[in-house]
């Protein structure tokens, strides 16, 4: 028979992850106690654990993770907790390759940077989250699911690249949000201390990405182009080729976002203008969108 405390700890963790998911899904920073009790009860039933309402209320009231306010509204005690437990749920689902559950978690608005920062941290040693995301991206396009999978893949790739660049500088902490300030929705990381060595490294990453793109190895090219743009923010050709990769992966909206970001910084960029025209053609004639075999003019 399992130790009761061990069962309690496991259930507590499951409840926290489910509460975080419900808050995200409903776009609220609190849940009513009756909702959490229902979540608690369902999880216990699934694990075939007998528990009374009084015992569940005791766990909730005794937990240092929750804060109960008027009207039985329950908040997370710290603003870090919701994105952390949401990231943990995503991580465990990705690690265990629970594809059906993953589709459910992806069928929502794009996850925020705090959540994906924690997800990147959780995956630092296991490196397991990208493979199931690639499987989803190679399948038929599904609204929300495909876009979110691509968003998670790209953003966590950037965080991982940033972690590598931070090695030997400052120690990383699970509650350190400094890195999230360097990431915006255009998927560009900013390097405020550019030197010639960074520019040379950026060129190496760009050349590698270009070769990978020509070989139709889009996911690997994605990481190289991100690294090039992070090291040298003026490497617009890396951003332009990211647009090609996004297009090849079926995400015209993100490709357009990348091109528009280039034109915002360099309005006369010829390559970006050409990409924008091509993306317009794709949106007007969707059948022109290929399945990734059209790596047109990567430069």
C-alpha positions as CSV (number, residue, x, y, z in Angstrom):
1,X,0.0,0.0,0.0
2,X,1.3,3.4,-0.9
3,X,2.3,5.9,1.8
4,X,-0.6,8.4,2.3
5,X,1.8,11.4,2.4
6,X,3.3,10.3,-0.9
7,X,-0.2,10.1,-2.4
8,X,-1.1,13.5,-1.0
9,X,2.0,15.1,-2.5
10,X,1.3,13.6,-5.9
11,X,-2.3,14.7,-5.9
12,X,-1.4,18.2,-4.6
13,X,1.0,18.6,-7.6
14,X,-1.6,17.4,-10.1
15,X,-4.2,19.7,-8.6
16,X,-1.8,22.7,-8.9
17,X,-1.2,21.9,-12.5
18,X,-4.9,21.5,-13.3
19,X,-5.7,24.7,-11.5
20,X,-3.1,26.6,-13.5
21,X,-4.5,25.2,-16.7
22,X,-8.1,26.2,-15.8
23,X,-6.9,29.7,-14.9
24,X,-5.1,30.0,-18.3
25,X,-8.1,28.5,-20.2
26,X,-10.6,30.9,-18.6
27,X,-8.1,33.8,-18.7
28,X,-8.5,34.5,-15.0
29,X,-6.0,34.7,-12.1
30,X,-8.3,33.0,-9.6
31,X,-10.8,30.1,-9.3
32,X,-13.7,29.6,-6.9
33,X,-13.1,27.1,-4.2
34,X,-15.9,24.9,-5.5
35,X,-14.2,24.6,-8.8
36,X,-10.9,23.6,-7.2
37,X,-12.7,21.1,-5.0
38,X,-14.3,19.6,-8.2
39,X,-10.9,19.3,-9.8
40,X,-9.5,17.8,-6.7
41,X,-12.3,15.2,-6.5
42,X,-12.0,14.2,-10.1
43,X,-8.3,13.7,-9.9
44,X,-8.7,11.6,-6.7
45,X,-11.4,9.5,-8.4
46,X,-9.1,8.9,-11.4
47,X,-6.4,7.7,-9.1
48,X,-8.9,5.6,-7.1
49,X,-8.2,7.5,-3.9
50,X,-10.9,8.0,-1.4
51,X,-11.0,11.5,0.0
52,X,-13.6,13.6,1.8
53,X,-14.6,17.2,1.1
54,X,-13.2,18.1,4.5
55,X,-9.8,16.6,3.7
56,X,-9.7,18.4,0.4
57,X,-10.5,21.7,2.0
58,X,-7.9,21.1,4.6
59,X,-5.2,20.5,1.9
60,X,-6.3,23.7,0.1
61,X,-6.4,25.9,3.2
62,X,-3.1,24.4,4.4
63,X,-1.2,24.9,1.1
64,X,1.3,27.8,0.9
65,X,0.6,28.0,-2.8
66,X,-2.9,29.4,-2.5
67,X,-4.4,32.6,-1.1
68,X,-8.1,32.6,-0.3
69,X,-9.9,35.9,-0.6
70,X,-13.5,37.1,-0.2
71,X,-16.1,35.1,-1.9
72,X,-14.1,31.9,-1.7
73,X,-11.9,33.2,-4.6
74,X,-8.6,31.3,-4.6
75,X,-5.5,32.9,-6.1
76,X,-1.9,31.6,-6.4
77,X,0.1,33.1,-3.6
78,X,2.9,34.2,-6.0
79,X,2.6,35.4,-9.6
80,X,5.3,32.9,-10.5
81,X,3.3,29.9,-9.6
82,X,0.6,29.9,-12.3
83,X,3.1,30.0,-15.2
84,X,5.4,27.5,-13.5
85,X,2.7,24.9,-12.9
86,X,1.2,25.5,-16.3
87,X,4.7,24.9,-17.8
88,X,5.1,21.8,-15.7
89,X,1.8,20.4,-17.1
90,X,3.0,21.1,-20.6
91,X,6.4,19.6,-20.0
92,X,5.0,16.3,-18.5
93,X,2.5,16.0,-21.4
94,X,5.3,16.5,-24.0
95,X,7.8,14.3,-22.2
96,X,5.3,11.4,-21.9
97,X,4.2,11.9,-25.5
98,X,0.5,12.1,-24.6
99,X,-0.5,13.4,-28.0
100,X,-4.3,13.5,-27.4
101,X,-3.7,15.5,-24.1
102,X,-1.2,17.7,-25.9
103,X,-3.8,18.7,-28.6
104,X,-6.1,19.7,-25.8
105,X,-3.4,21.9,-24.2
106,X,-2.5,23.5,-27.6
107,X,-6.1,24.3,-28.5
108,X,-5.9,27.7,-26.8
109,X,-4.3,31.1,-27.2
110,X,-0.5,31.3,-27.5
111,X,1.2,30.7,-24.2
112,X,3.0,33.7,-22.7
113,X,6.8,34.1,-22.4
114,X,6.8,33.4,-18.6
115,X,5.3,30.0,-19.1
116,X,7.6,29.1,-22.0
117,X,10.6,30.3,-20.1
118,X,9.8,27.9,-17.3
119,X,9.1,25.1,-19.9
120,X,12.6,25.8,-21.4
121,X,14.1,25.5,-17.9
122,X,12.4,22.3,-17.2
123,X,13.6,20.8,-20.4
124,X,17.3,21.9,-20.1
125,X,18.5,18.4,-19.2
126,X,16.0,16.2,-21.0
127,X,15.6,17.9,-24.4
128,X,12.4,16.1,-25.0
129,X,9.8,18.8,-25.8
130,X,10.6,19.5,-29.5
131,X,10.1,16.0,-30.9
132,X,6.3,15.8,-30.2
133,X,5.9,19.4,-31.4
134,X,7.6,18.5,-34.7
135,X,5.2,15.6,-35.1
136,X,2.2,17.9,-34.7
137,X,3.7,20.5,-37.1
138,X,4.2,17.8,-39.8
139,X,0.5,16.8,-39.6
140,X,-2.5,18.6,-41.2
141,X,-2.9,22.2,-40.1
142,X,-5.3,22.6,-37.2
143,X,-6.4,26.1,-36.0
144,X,-4.8,27.1,-32.7
145,X,-3.0,23.8,-32.3
146,X,-0.6,24.2,-35.1
147,X,0.1,27.9,-34.4
148,X,0.6,27.2,-30.7
149,X,2.9,24.3,-31.4
150,X,5.0,26.5,-33.7
151,X,5.0,29.3,-31.2
152,X,6.2,27.0,-28.4
153,X,8.8,25.4,-30.6
154,X,10.2,28.8,-31.7
155,X,10.1,30.6,-28.4
156,X,11.7,27.7,-26.4
157,X,14.4,27.4,-29.0
158,X,15.2,31.1,-28.5
159,X,15.3,30.7,-24.7
160,X,17.6,27.7,-25.0
161,X,19.9,29.6,-27.3
162,X,19.9,32.5,-24.8
163,X,20.7,30.1,-22.0
164,X,23.7,28.9,-23.9
165,X,24.9,32.5,-24.5
166,X,24.4,33.2,-20.8
167,X,26.6,30.3,-19.7
168,X,29.7,31.5,-17.8
169,X,28.0,34.9,-17.1
170,X,25.2,34.9,-14.6
171,X,23.8,31.8,-12.8
172,X,20.3,31.0,-14.0
173,X,17.5,30.7,-11.4
174,X,14.0,29.3,-11.9
175,X,12.6,32.6,-10.7
176,X,14.9,34.8,-12.9
177,X,12.7,36.6,-15.4
178,X,15.5,38.7,-16.9
179,X,15.6,36.6,-20.1
180,X,11.9,37.1,-20.8
181,X,12.5,40.8,-21.2
182,X,14.8,40.1,-24.2
183,X,12.0,38.3,-26.2
184,X,9.2,39.9,-28.0
185,X,6.4,38.5,-30.2
186,X,8.4,39.0,-33.3
187,X,10.7,36.2,-32.1
188,X,13.8,38.4,-32.0
189,X,16.3,38.2,-29.1
190,X,18.3,41.4,-28.6
191,X,22.0,41.4,-27.9
192,X,23.0,44.7,-26.4
193,X,26.8,44.0,-26.3
194,X,27.6,43.3,-30.0
195,X,31.3,42.8,-30.9
196,X,33.1,41.5,-33.9
197,X,33.3,38.0,-32.4
198,X,29.4,38.0,-32.1
199,X,29.2,39.1,-35.7
200,X,31.5,36.3,-36.8
201,X,29.6,33.7,-34.8
202,X,26.3,35.1,-36.3
203,X,27.7,34.6,-39.8
204,X,28.6,31.0,-39.0
205,X,25.1,30.3,-37.6
206,X,23.6,31.9,-40.7
207,X,25.7,29.9,-43.1
208,X,24.8,26.7,-41.3
209,X,21.1,27.7,-41.3
210,X,21.2,28.4,-45.1
211,X,22.7,25.0,-45.8
212,X,20.1,23.3,-43.6
213,X,17.3,25.2,-45.4
214,X,18.6,24.2,-48.8
215,X,18.4,20.6,-47.5
216,X,14.8,21.1,-46.4
217,X,15.8,20.6,-42.8
218,X,13.5,23.4,-41.6
219,X,13.5,22.7,-37.8
220,X,17.3,22.7,-37.6
221,X,17.5,25.7,-39.8
222,X,15.1,27.5,-37.5
223,X,17.5,27.2,-34.5
224,X,20.6,28.4,-36.5
225,X,18.8,31.5,-37.9
226,X,17.5,32.4,-34.5
227,X,21.0,32.2,-33.1
228,X,22.3,34.4,-35.9
229,X,19.7,37.0,-35.3
230,X,20.2,36.9,-31.6
231,X,24.0,37.5,-31.9
232,X,23.6,40.2,-34.6
233,X,20.3,42.1,-34.5
234,X,21.2,43.7,-37.9
235,X,21.4,40.3,-39.6
236,X,18.2,40.9,-41.5
237,X,19.0,38.1,-43.9
238,X,18.6,35.7,-41.0
239,X,15.2,37.1,-40.2
240,X,14.2,36.9,-43.9
241,X,15.1,33.2,-44.0
242,X,13.2,32.6,-40.8
243,X,10.2,33.9,-42.8
244,X,10.9,31.2,-45.4
245,X,11.1,28.5,-42.7
246,X,7.8,29.6,-41.1
247,X,6.2,29.6,-44.6
248,X,7.6,26.1,-45.2
249,X,6.1,24.9,-41.9
250,X,2.7,26.3,-42.9
251,X,2.5,29.4,-40.7
252,X,2.0,32.3,-43.1
253,X,0.9,34.6,-40.3
254,X,4.2,34.2,-38.4
255,X,6.2,34.5,-41.6
256,X,4.4,37.7,-42.3
257,X,5.1,38.9,-38.8
258,X,8.8,38.3,-39.2
259,X,8.9,40.1,-42.6
260,X,7.0,43.1,-41.2
261,X,9.5,43.3,-38.4
262,X,12.4,43.5,-40.9
263,X,10.6,46.2,-42.8
264,X,10.0,48.1,-39.7
265,X,13.7,48.3,-39.0
266,X,14.8,48.4,-42.6
267,X,12.0,49.8,-44.8
268,X,14.0,49.4,-48.0
269,X,14.9,45.8,-47.5
270,X,14.4,44.3,-51.0
271,X,14.3,40.7,-49.9
272,X,11.6,41.4,-47.2
273,X,9.5,43.2,-49.8
274,X,9.7,40.3,-52.1
275,X,8.7,37.9,-49.3
276,X,5.8,40.1,-48.4
277,X,4.5,40.0,-52.0
278,X,4.8,36.2,-52.1
279,X,3.0,35.8,-48.8
280,X,0.2,38.0,-50.2
281,X,0.0,35.6,-53.2
282,X,-0.2,32.6,-50.8
283,X,-3.1,34.2,-48.8
284,X,-5.0,35.1,-52.0
285,X,-4.3,31.7,-53.6
286,X,-3.9,29.2,-50.6
287,X,-3.2,26.2,-52.9
288,X,0.2,27.8,-53.7
289,X,1.3,27.1,-50.2
290,X,3.5,24.0,-50.3
291,X,4.1,21.3,-47.7
292,X,7.7,22.4,-47.0
293,X,9.4,21.3,-50.3
294,X,9.5,24.9,-51.7
295,X,12.5,26.6,-50.3
296,X,12.4,29.4,-52.7
297,X,15.3,31.9,-52.9
298,X,16.9,31.4,-49.5
299,X,19.5,34.1,-49.2
